[in-house]
């Protein structure tokens, strides 16, 4: 189911988020569009609940952690986020793309997807969605987009 919910999130991000469409007044139309795209109601409702939970975080106060603070992952988080994913989160935080608070939000949204392990590509997209949804994160969002869309190494022609 994770791939289907994640596919819905990707569909919504590509068709609605980037155009800054408010999902609430357009909810019925969005549900209809998703059904026409081939998604089932349970998957649609789970994805929309995921987005609603993300939207509720917009006005939460940002917790301040000192620079020496270290994130210890719970056994459930470590089981879902492999070493590569945890390392990438650390890289994003050290690069200034994520704050400790936004990292926690990303982890929360990842853990809410389902019970399967999370891949690096899914992690990157969730980071982008989280940053895109948070006010004042335009620069971090642009940095994350370049990490997501640009090749990590020069290509030969």
C-alpha positions as CSV (number, residue, x, y, z in Angstrom):
1,X,0.0,0.0,0.0
2,X,2.9,2.4,0.7
3,X,3.8,2.7,-3.0
4,X,0.1,3.5,-3.8
5,X,-0.1,6.1,-1.0
6,X,3.3,7.5,-2.0
7,X,2.2,7.5,-5.7
8,X,-0.9,9.6,-4.7
9,X,1.3,12.0,-2.8
10,X,3.6,12.3,-5.8
11,X,0.6,12.9,-8.1
12,X,-0.7,15.5,-5.7
13,X,2.6,17.2,-5.4
14,X,3.1,17.4,-9.2
15,X,-0.5,18.5,-10.0
16,X,-1.5,20.6,-7.0
17,X,1.3,21.5,-4.6
18,X,3.6,23.2,-7.1
19,X,0.7,25.4,-8.3
20,X,-0.1,26.3,-4.7
21,X,-3.7,25.0,-5.0
22,X,-5.5,25.0,-1.7
23,X,-6.7,21.4,-1.2
24,X,-9.5,22.1,1.2
25,X,-12.0,23.9,-1.1
26,X,-11.1,21.7,-4.0
27,X,-11.2,18.4,-2.0
28,X,-14.1,16.9,-3.9
29,X,-12.6,17.7,-7.2
30,X,-9.2,16.3,-6.1
31,X,-10.8,13.1,-4.9
32,X,-12.6,12.8,-8.2
33,X,-9.3,13.4,-10.2
34,X,-7.5,10.8,-8.1
35,X,-10.3,8.2,-8.7
36,X,-10.1,9.0,-12.5
37,X,-6.3,8.5,-12.3
38,X,-7.0,4.9,-11.0
39,X,-6.5,5.3,-7.2
40,X,-8.8,3.6,-4.8
41,X,-10.8,5.4,-2.0
42,X,-8.9,3.9,1.0
43,X,-5.6,5.0,-0.6
44,X,-6.9,8.4,-1.5
45,X,-8.2,9.0,2.1
46,X,-4.9,7.8,3.6
47,X,-2.9,10.2,1.4
48,X,-5.2,13.1,2.1
49,X,-5.0,12.4,5.8
50,X,-1.2,12.4,5.5
51,X,-1.4,15.8,3.8
52,X,-3.8,17.1,6.4
53,X,-1.4,16.0,9.2
54,X,1.5,17.8,7.3
55,X,-0.7,21.0,7.0
56,X,-1.4,21.0,10.8
57,X,2.4,21.4,11.4
58,X,2.6,24.7,9.6
59,X,2.0,26.8,12.8
60,X,3.8,24.6,15.3
61,X,6.7,26.3,17.2
62,X,10.1,25.3,16.0
63,X,12.1,23.5,18.7
64,X,15.6,24.7,19.2
65,X,18.4,22.1,19.6
66,X,22.0,23.0,20.3
67,X,24.6,22.3,17.7
68,X,25.9,19.4,19.7
69,X,22.5,17.7,19.9
70,X,22.4,14.2,18.4
71,X,19.4,12.3,17.1
72,X,19.0,8.8,18.4
73,X,16.6,6.8,16.3
74,X,14.0,4.5,17.9
75,X,14.2,0.8,17.0
76,X,11.1,1.3,14.8
77,X,12.6,4.3,13.0
78,X,15.9,2.5,12.5
79,X,14.0,-0.5,11.0
80,X,12.2,1.7,8.5
81,X,15.1,4.1,7.8
82,X,18.2,2.3,6.8
83,X,21.7,3.7,7.3
84,X,21.7,5.4,3.9
85,X,18.5,7.3,4.8
86,X,19.7,8.2,8.3
87,X,23.0,9.4,6.8
88,X,21.2,11.5,4.2
89,X,19.1,13.1,6.9
90,X,22.3,14.0,8.8
91,X,23.8,15.3,5.6
92,X,20.8,17.6,5.0
93,X,20.9,18.9,8.5
94,X,24.6,19.6,8.4
95,X,24.2,21.3,5.0
96,X,21.6,23.6,6.5
97,X,18.7,22.3,4.4
98,X,16.9,20.8,7.3
99,X,16.7,22.1,10.8
100,X,16.4,19.8,13.8
101,X,12.6,20.6,13.8
102,X,12.1,20.0,10.1
103,X,14.1,16.8,10.4
104,X,11.7,15.6,13.0
105,X,8.8,16.5,10.8
106,X,10.3,14.6,8.0
107,X,10.8,11.5,10.2
108,X,7.2,11.8,11.5
109,X,5.8,12.0,7.9
110,X,8.0,9.0,6.8
111,X,6.8,6.9,9.7
112,X,3.2,7.7,8.9
113,X,3.5,6.3,5.3
114,X,3.2,2.6,6.2
115,X,5.2,-0.3,7.8
116,X,7.6,-1.0,4.9
117,X,11.2,0.2,4.8
118,X,11.7,3.7,3.3
119,X,13.9,4.1,0.2
120,X,16.3,7.0,-0.4
121,X,14.2,8.3,-3.3
122,X,11.0,8.3,-1.1
123,X,12.9,10.1,1.6
124,X,14.1,12.8,-0.8
125,X,10.5,13.4,-2.0
126,X,9.1,13.6,1.5
127,X,11.8,16.1,2.5
128,X,10.8,18.2,-0.5
129,X,7.1,18.0,0.3
130,X,7.8,18.9,4.0
131,X,10.0,21.9,3.0
132,X,7.5,23.0,0.4
133,X,4.7,23.0,2.9
134,X,6.6,25.1,5.6
135,X,6.6,28.9,5.4
136,X,10.0,30.5,5.0
137,X,11.7,27.4,3.6
138,X,12.1,28.6,0.0
139,X,15.9,28.5,0.0
140,X,16.0,25.1,1.7
141,X,13.4,23.8,-0.8
142,X,15.4,25.1,-3.8
143,X,18.5,23.4,-2.4
144,X,16.6,20.1,-2.0
145,X,15.2,20.4,-5.5
146,X,18.7,20.7,-6.9
147,X,19.8,17.6,-4.9
148,X,16.7,15.7,-6.2
149,X,16.8,16.7,-9.9
150,X,20.5,17.3,-10.6
151,X,22.8,14.3,-11.1
152,X,25.3,13.9,-8.2
153,X,28.2,13.7,-10.6
154,X,29.1,15.3,-13.9
155,X,27.9,13.5,-16.9
156,X,30.0,12.8,-20.0
157,X,28.7,13.7,-23.4
